[in-house]
């Protein structure tokens, strides 16, 4: 991970060209997917958002299709340093793509959820809320963790009982870390594998609508 990662902003999909004044919701896909994957969720999300779906900076090892945020294989697989490098690349994209957004929430799946939570920890003044689906909090302490424990930004964490992709140790770490550093809501979905269900989408919509209500009231 010695070279600085770069996200190709030309690949980003936007739900609307008229984004001025709208809260932004940025979608971060999982391993082997791309910017088109989570964009299909837009009809299930609340109105009044400028939604962006970002393409991750790396390609998985051949023959895996799509893109990835960081390697999950090899000695460096899922390392905290690799997740940090991906989150830093994402924040550089955010500075270029949405410098004047009035508020920003992130919705990530799997790898994308890990990157979204890392970005929140790296830039708590930039990110307002996070939806983390089938993902985890990367290990290690970061300088702003104490600030997050004081502010407790809203985070939704959803996962399935039959998800065998995320290692149990990372799930356990996330279950300890998030309640201490966020206003946590979420649900464990019975029978759900490493995927997203309609029930989960309903809960995500409710979470984001409450976030919008907070913004309107502030």
C-alpha positions as CSV (number, residue, x, y, z in Angstrom):
1,X,0.0,0.0,0.0
2,X,3.0,2.3,-0.5
3,X,1.5,4.2,-3.5
4,X,-1.3,6.6,-2.8
5,X,-4.6,5.2,-3.8
6,X,-6.7,7.2,-6.2
7,X,-10.5,7.0,-6.8
8,X,-11.6,7.7,-10.4
9,X,-14.3,10.3,-9.9
10,X,-15.4,9.9,-13.5
11,X,-16.9,6.5,-12.6
12,X,-19.1,7.9,-9.8
13,X,-22.8,7.6,-10.3
14,X,-25.1,10.3,-9.0
15,X,-28.8,10.2,-8.5
16,X,-29.3,13.8,-9.5
17,X,-27.3,16.6,-11.3
18,X,-29.0,19.2,-9.0
19,X,-27.0,18.7,-5.8
20,X,-26.7,22.2,-4.3
21,X,-28.1,22.4,-0.8
22,X,-29.0,18.7,-0.6
23,X,-27.6,16.4,2.1
24,X,-25.3,13.8,0.4
25,X,-25.4,10.1,0.9
26,X,-22.4,8.2,-0.5
27,X,-22.6,4.5,-1.3
28,X,-19.5,2.4,-0.9
29,X,-19.8,-1.1,-2.5
30,X,-18.3,-4.4,-1.3
31,X,-15.5,-6.6,-2.6
32,X,-15.8,-7.7,-6.2
33,X,-18.7,-5.2,-6.9
34,X,-18.5,-1.7,-8.5
35,X,-20.3,1.6,-8.6
36,X,-23.4,0.1,-10.2
37,X,-24.0,-2.4,-7.4
38,X,-25.5,-0.3,-4.6
39,X,-27.0,2.3,-6.9
40,X,-29.9,-0.1,-7.2
41,X,-30.8,0.8,-3.7
42,X,-31.7,4.5,-4.6
43,X,-35.5,3.8,-5.0
44,X,-35.6,2.4,-1.5
45,X,-33.9,5.4,0.1
46,X,-35.6,8.6,1.3
47,X,-36.2,11.5,-1.1
48,X,-34.3,14.7,-0.8
49,X,-30.8,13.3,-0.9
50,X,-28.0,13.6,-3.5
51,X,-26.8,10.0,-3.7
52,X,-23.4,9.1,-5.0
53,X,-22.1,5.6,-5.7
54,X,-18.3,5.5,-5.8
55,X,-16.0,3.0,-7.5
56,X,-13.3,1.6,-5.3
57,X,-9.7,2.2,-6.3
58,X,-8.4,-1.4,-6.7
59,X,-9.2,-4.5,-8.8
60,X,-9.4,-7.8,-7.0
61,X,-7.1,-10.6,-8.1
62,X,-8.0,-12.2,-11.4
63,X,-10.5,-13.7,-12.2
64,X,-12.6,-11.9,-9.6
65,X,-14.7,-9.2,-11.3
66,X,-15.4,-5.7,-10.1
67,X,-13.3,-3.6,-7.7
68,X,-12.1,-3.6,-4.1
69,X,-11.2,-1.1,-1.5
70,X,-8.3,-3.1,0.0
71,X,-6.9,-6.7,-0.3
72,X,-8.6,-9.4,1.8
73,X,-6.1,-12.1,0.8
74,X,-2.5,-12.7,1.7
75,X,-0.6,-11.6,4.8
76,X,-1.9,-8.0,4.5
77,X,-5.5,-9.1,4.1
78,X,-8.0,-6.9,6.0
79,X,-5.1,-5.0,7.7
80,X,-6.0,-1.8,9.5
81,X,-3.4,0.0,7.5
82,X,-5.0,-1.1,4.2
83,X,-8.4,0.0,5.4
84,X,-7.0,3.4,6.5
85,X,-5.4,3.9,3.0
86,X,-8.7,3.2,1.4
87,X,-10.5,5.6,3.7
88,X,-8.0,8.3,3.0
89,X,-8.4,7.8,-0.7
90,X,-12.2,8.1,-0.2
91,X,-11.9,11.3,1.8
92,X,-9.7,12.8,-1.0
93,X,-12.5,11.9,-3.4
94,X,-15.0,13.5,-1.1
95,X,-13.1,16.8,-0.9
96,X,-13.1,17.0,-4.7
97,X,-16.6,15.8,-5.4
98,X,-18.6,17.4,-2.5
99,X,-16.7,20.2,-1.0
100,X,-19.8,22.2,-0.2
101,X,-22.3,19.5,0.8
102,X,-24.3,20.7,3.8
103,X,-24.2,17.3,5.4
104,X,-22.8,13.9,4.5
105,X,-23.8,10.3,5.4
106,X,-22.2,7.1,4.2
107,X,-23.7,3.8,3.4
108,X,-21.3,0.9,3.0
109,X,-21.6,-2.8,2.4
110,X,-19.0,-5.2,3.7
111,X,-15.6,-3.7,2.7
112,X,-17.4,-0.5,2.0
113,X,-18.8,-0.5,5.5
114,X,-15.3,-0.9,7.0
115,X,-14.1,2.0,4.9
116,X,-17.1,4.2,5.8
117,X,-16.5,3.6,9.5
118,X,-12.8,4.3,9.1
119,X,-13.6,7.5,7.2
120,X,-15.8,8.6,10.1
121,X,-13.0,8.0,12.5
122,X,-10.4,9.9,10.3
123,X,-12.7,12.9,9.6
124,X,-15.5,13.2,12.2
125,X,-16.1,16.8,11.3
126,X,-16.8,15.8,7.7
127,X,-19.1,12.7,8.2
128,X,-22.4,13.0,10.0
129,X,-23.7,9.5,10.0
130,X,-22.9,6.0,8.8
131,X,-24.9,3.0,7.7
132,X,-22.7,-0.1,8.0
133,X,-24.2,-3.2,6.4
134,X,-22.4,-6.6,6.9
135,X,-19.2,-4.8,7.8
136,X,-17.0,-4.1,10.7
137,X,-14.8,-1.6,12.6
138,X,-11.1,-2.1,11.7
139,X,-8.8,-2.7,14.7
140,X,-6.5,-0.1,16.3
141,X,-6.8,3.3,17.9
142,X,-7.1,6.5,15.9
143,X,-6.6,10.1,17.2
144,X,-10.2,11.2,16.9
145,X,-11.7,8.2,18.7
146,X,-12.1,10.2,21.9
147,X,-14.0,12.9,20.1
148,X,-16.3,10.4,18.6
149,X,-17.0,8.9,22.1
150,X,-18.0,12.4,23.2
151,X,-20.1,13.3,20.1
152,X,-21.6,9.9,19.5
153,X,-22.6,10.3,15.8
154,X,-25.5,8.2,14.6
155,X,-24.5,4.8,13.2
156,X,-26.7,2.0,11.9
157,X,-25.1,-1.5,11.9
158,X,-27.0,-4.3,10.2
159,X,-25.8,-7.9,9.8
160,X,-27.2,-11.4,9.4
161,X,-27.1,-14.4,11.6
162,X,-25.8,-16.6,8.7
163,X,-23.1,-14.2,7.5
164,X,-19.9,-16.3,7.4
165,X,-17.8,-13.8,5.5
166,X,-16.8,-11.4,8.2
167,X,-14.5,-13.1,10.8
168,X,-16.2,-13.6,14.2
169,X,-13.3,-11.7,15.9
170,X,-14.0,-8.6,13.8
171,X,-17.8,-8.8,14.6
172,X,-17.0,-9.1,18.3
173,X,-14.6,-6.1,18.1
174,X,-17.3,-4.0,16.3
175,X,-19.9,-5.0,18.8
176,X,-17.7,-3.6,21.6
177,X,-16.4,-0.5,19.7
178,X,-19.6,1.0,18.2
179,X,-21.7,1.4,21.4
180,X,-18.8,3.2,23.0
181,X,-18.2,5.6,20.1
182,X,-21.6,6.2,18.5
183,X,-25.3,6.5,18.9
184,X,-25.8,3.0,17.7
185,X,-28.9,1.5,16.2
186,X,-29.3,-1.6,14.1
187,X,-30.4,-5.2,14.0
188,X,-29.2,-8.7,13.5
189,X,-31.4,-10.3,10.8
190,X,-32.3,-14.0,11.4
191,X,-31.3,-16.2,8.5
192,X,-29.7,-13.4,6.5
193,X,-26.4,-14.3,4.8
194,X,-23.7,-11.8,3.6
195,X,-26.4,-9.7,1.8
196,X,-29.1,-7.1,2.2
197,X,-32.7,-7.9,2.8
198,X,-35.9,-5.9,2.3
199,X,-36.4,-5.7,6.1
200,X,-32.9,-4.2,6.4
201,X,-33.6,-1.7,3.7
202,X,-36.7,-0.6,5.6
203,X,-34.7,-0.1,8.7
204,X,-32.0,1.9,6.7
205,X,-34.7,4.1,5.2
206,X,-36.1,4.9,8.7
207,X,-32.5,5.6,10.0
208,X,-31.8,8.0,7.2
209,X,-35.2,9.7,7.5
210,X,-34.4,10.4,11.1
211,X,-31.1,11.8,10.2
212,X,-32.8,14.1,7.7
213,X,-35.2,15.2,10.4
214,X,-32.3,16.1,12.7
215,X,-30.7,18.1,9.9
216,X,-34.0,20.0,9.3
217,X,-34.3,20.8,13.0
218,X,-30.8,22.0,13.5
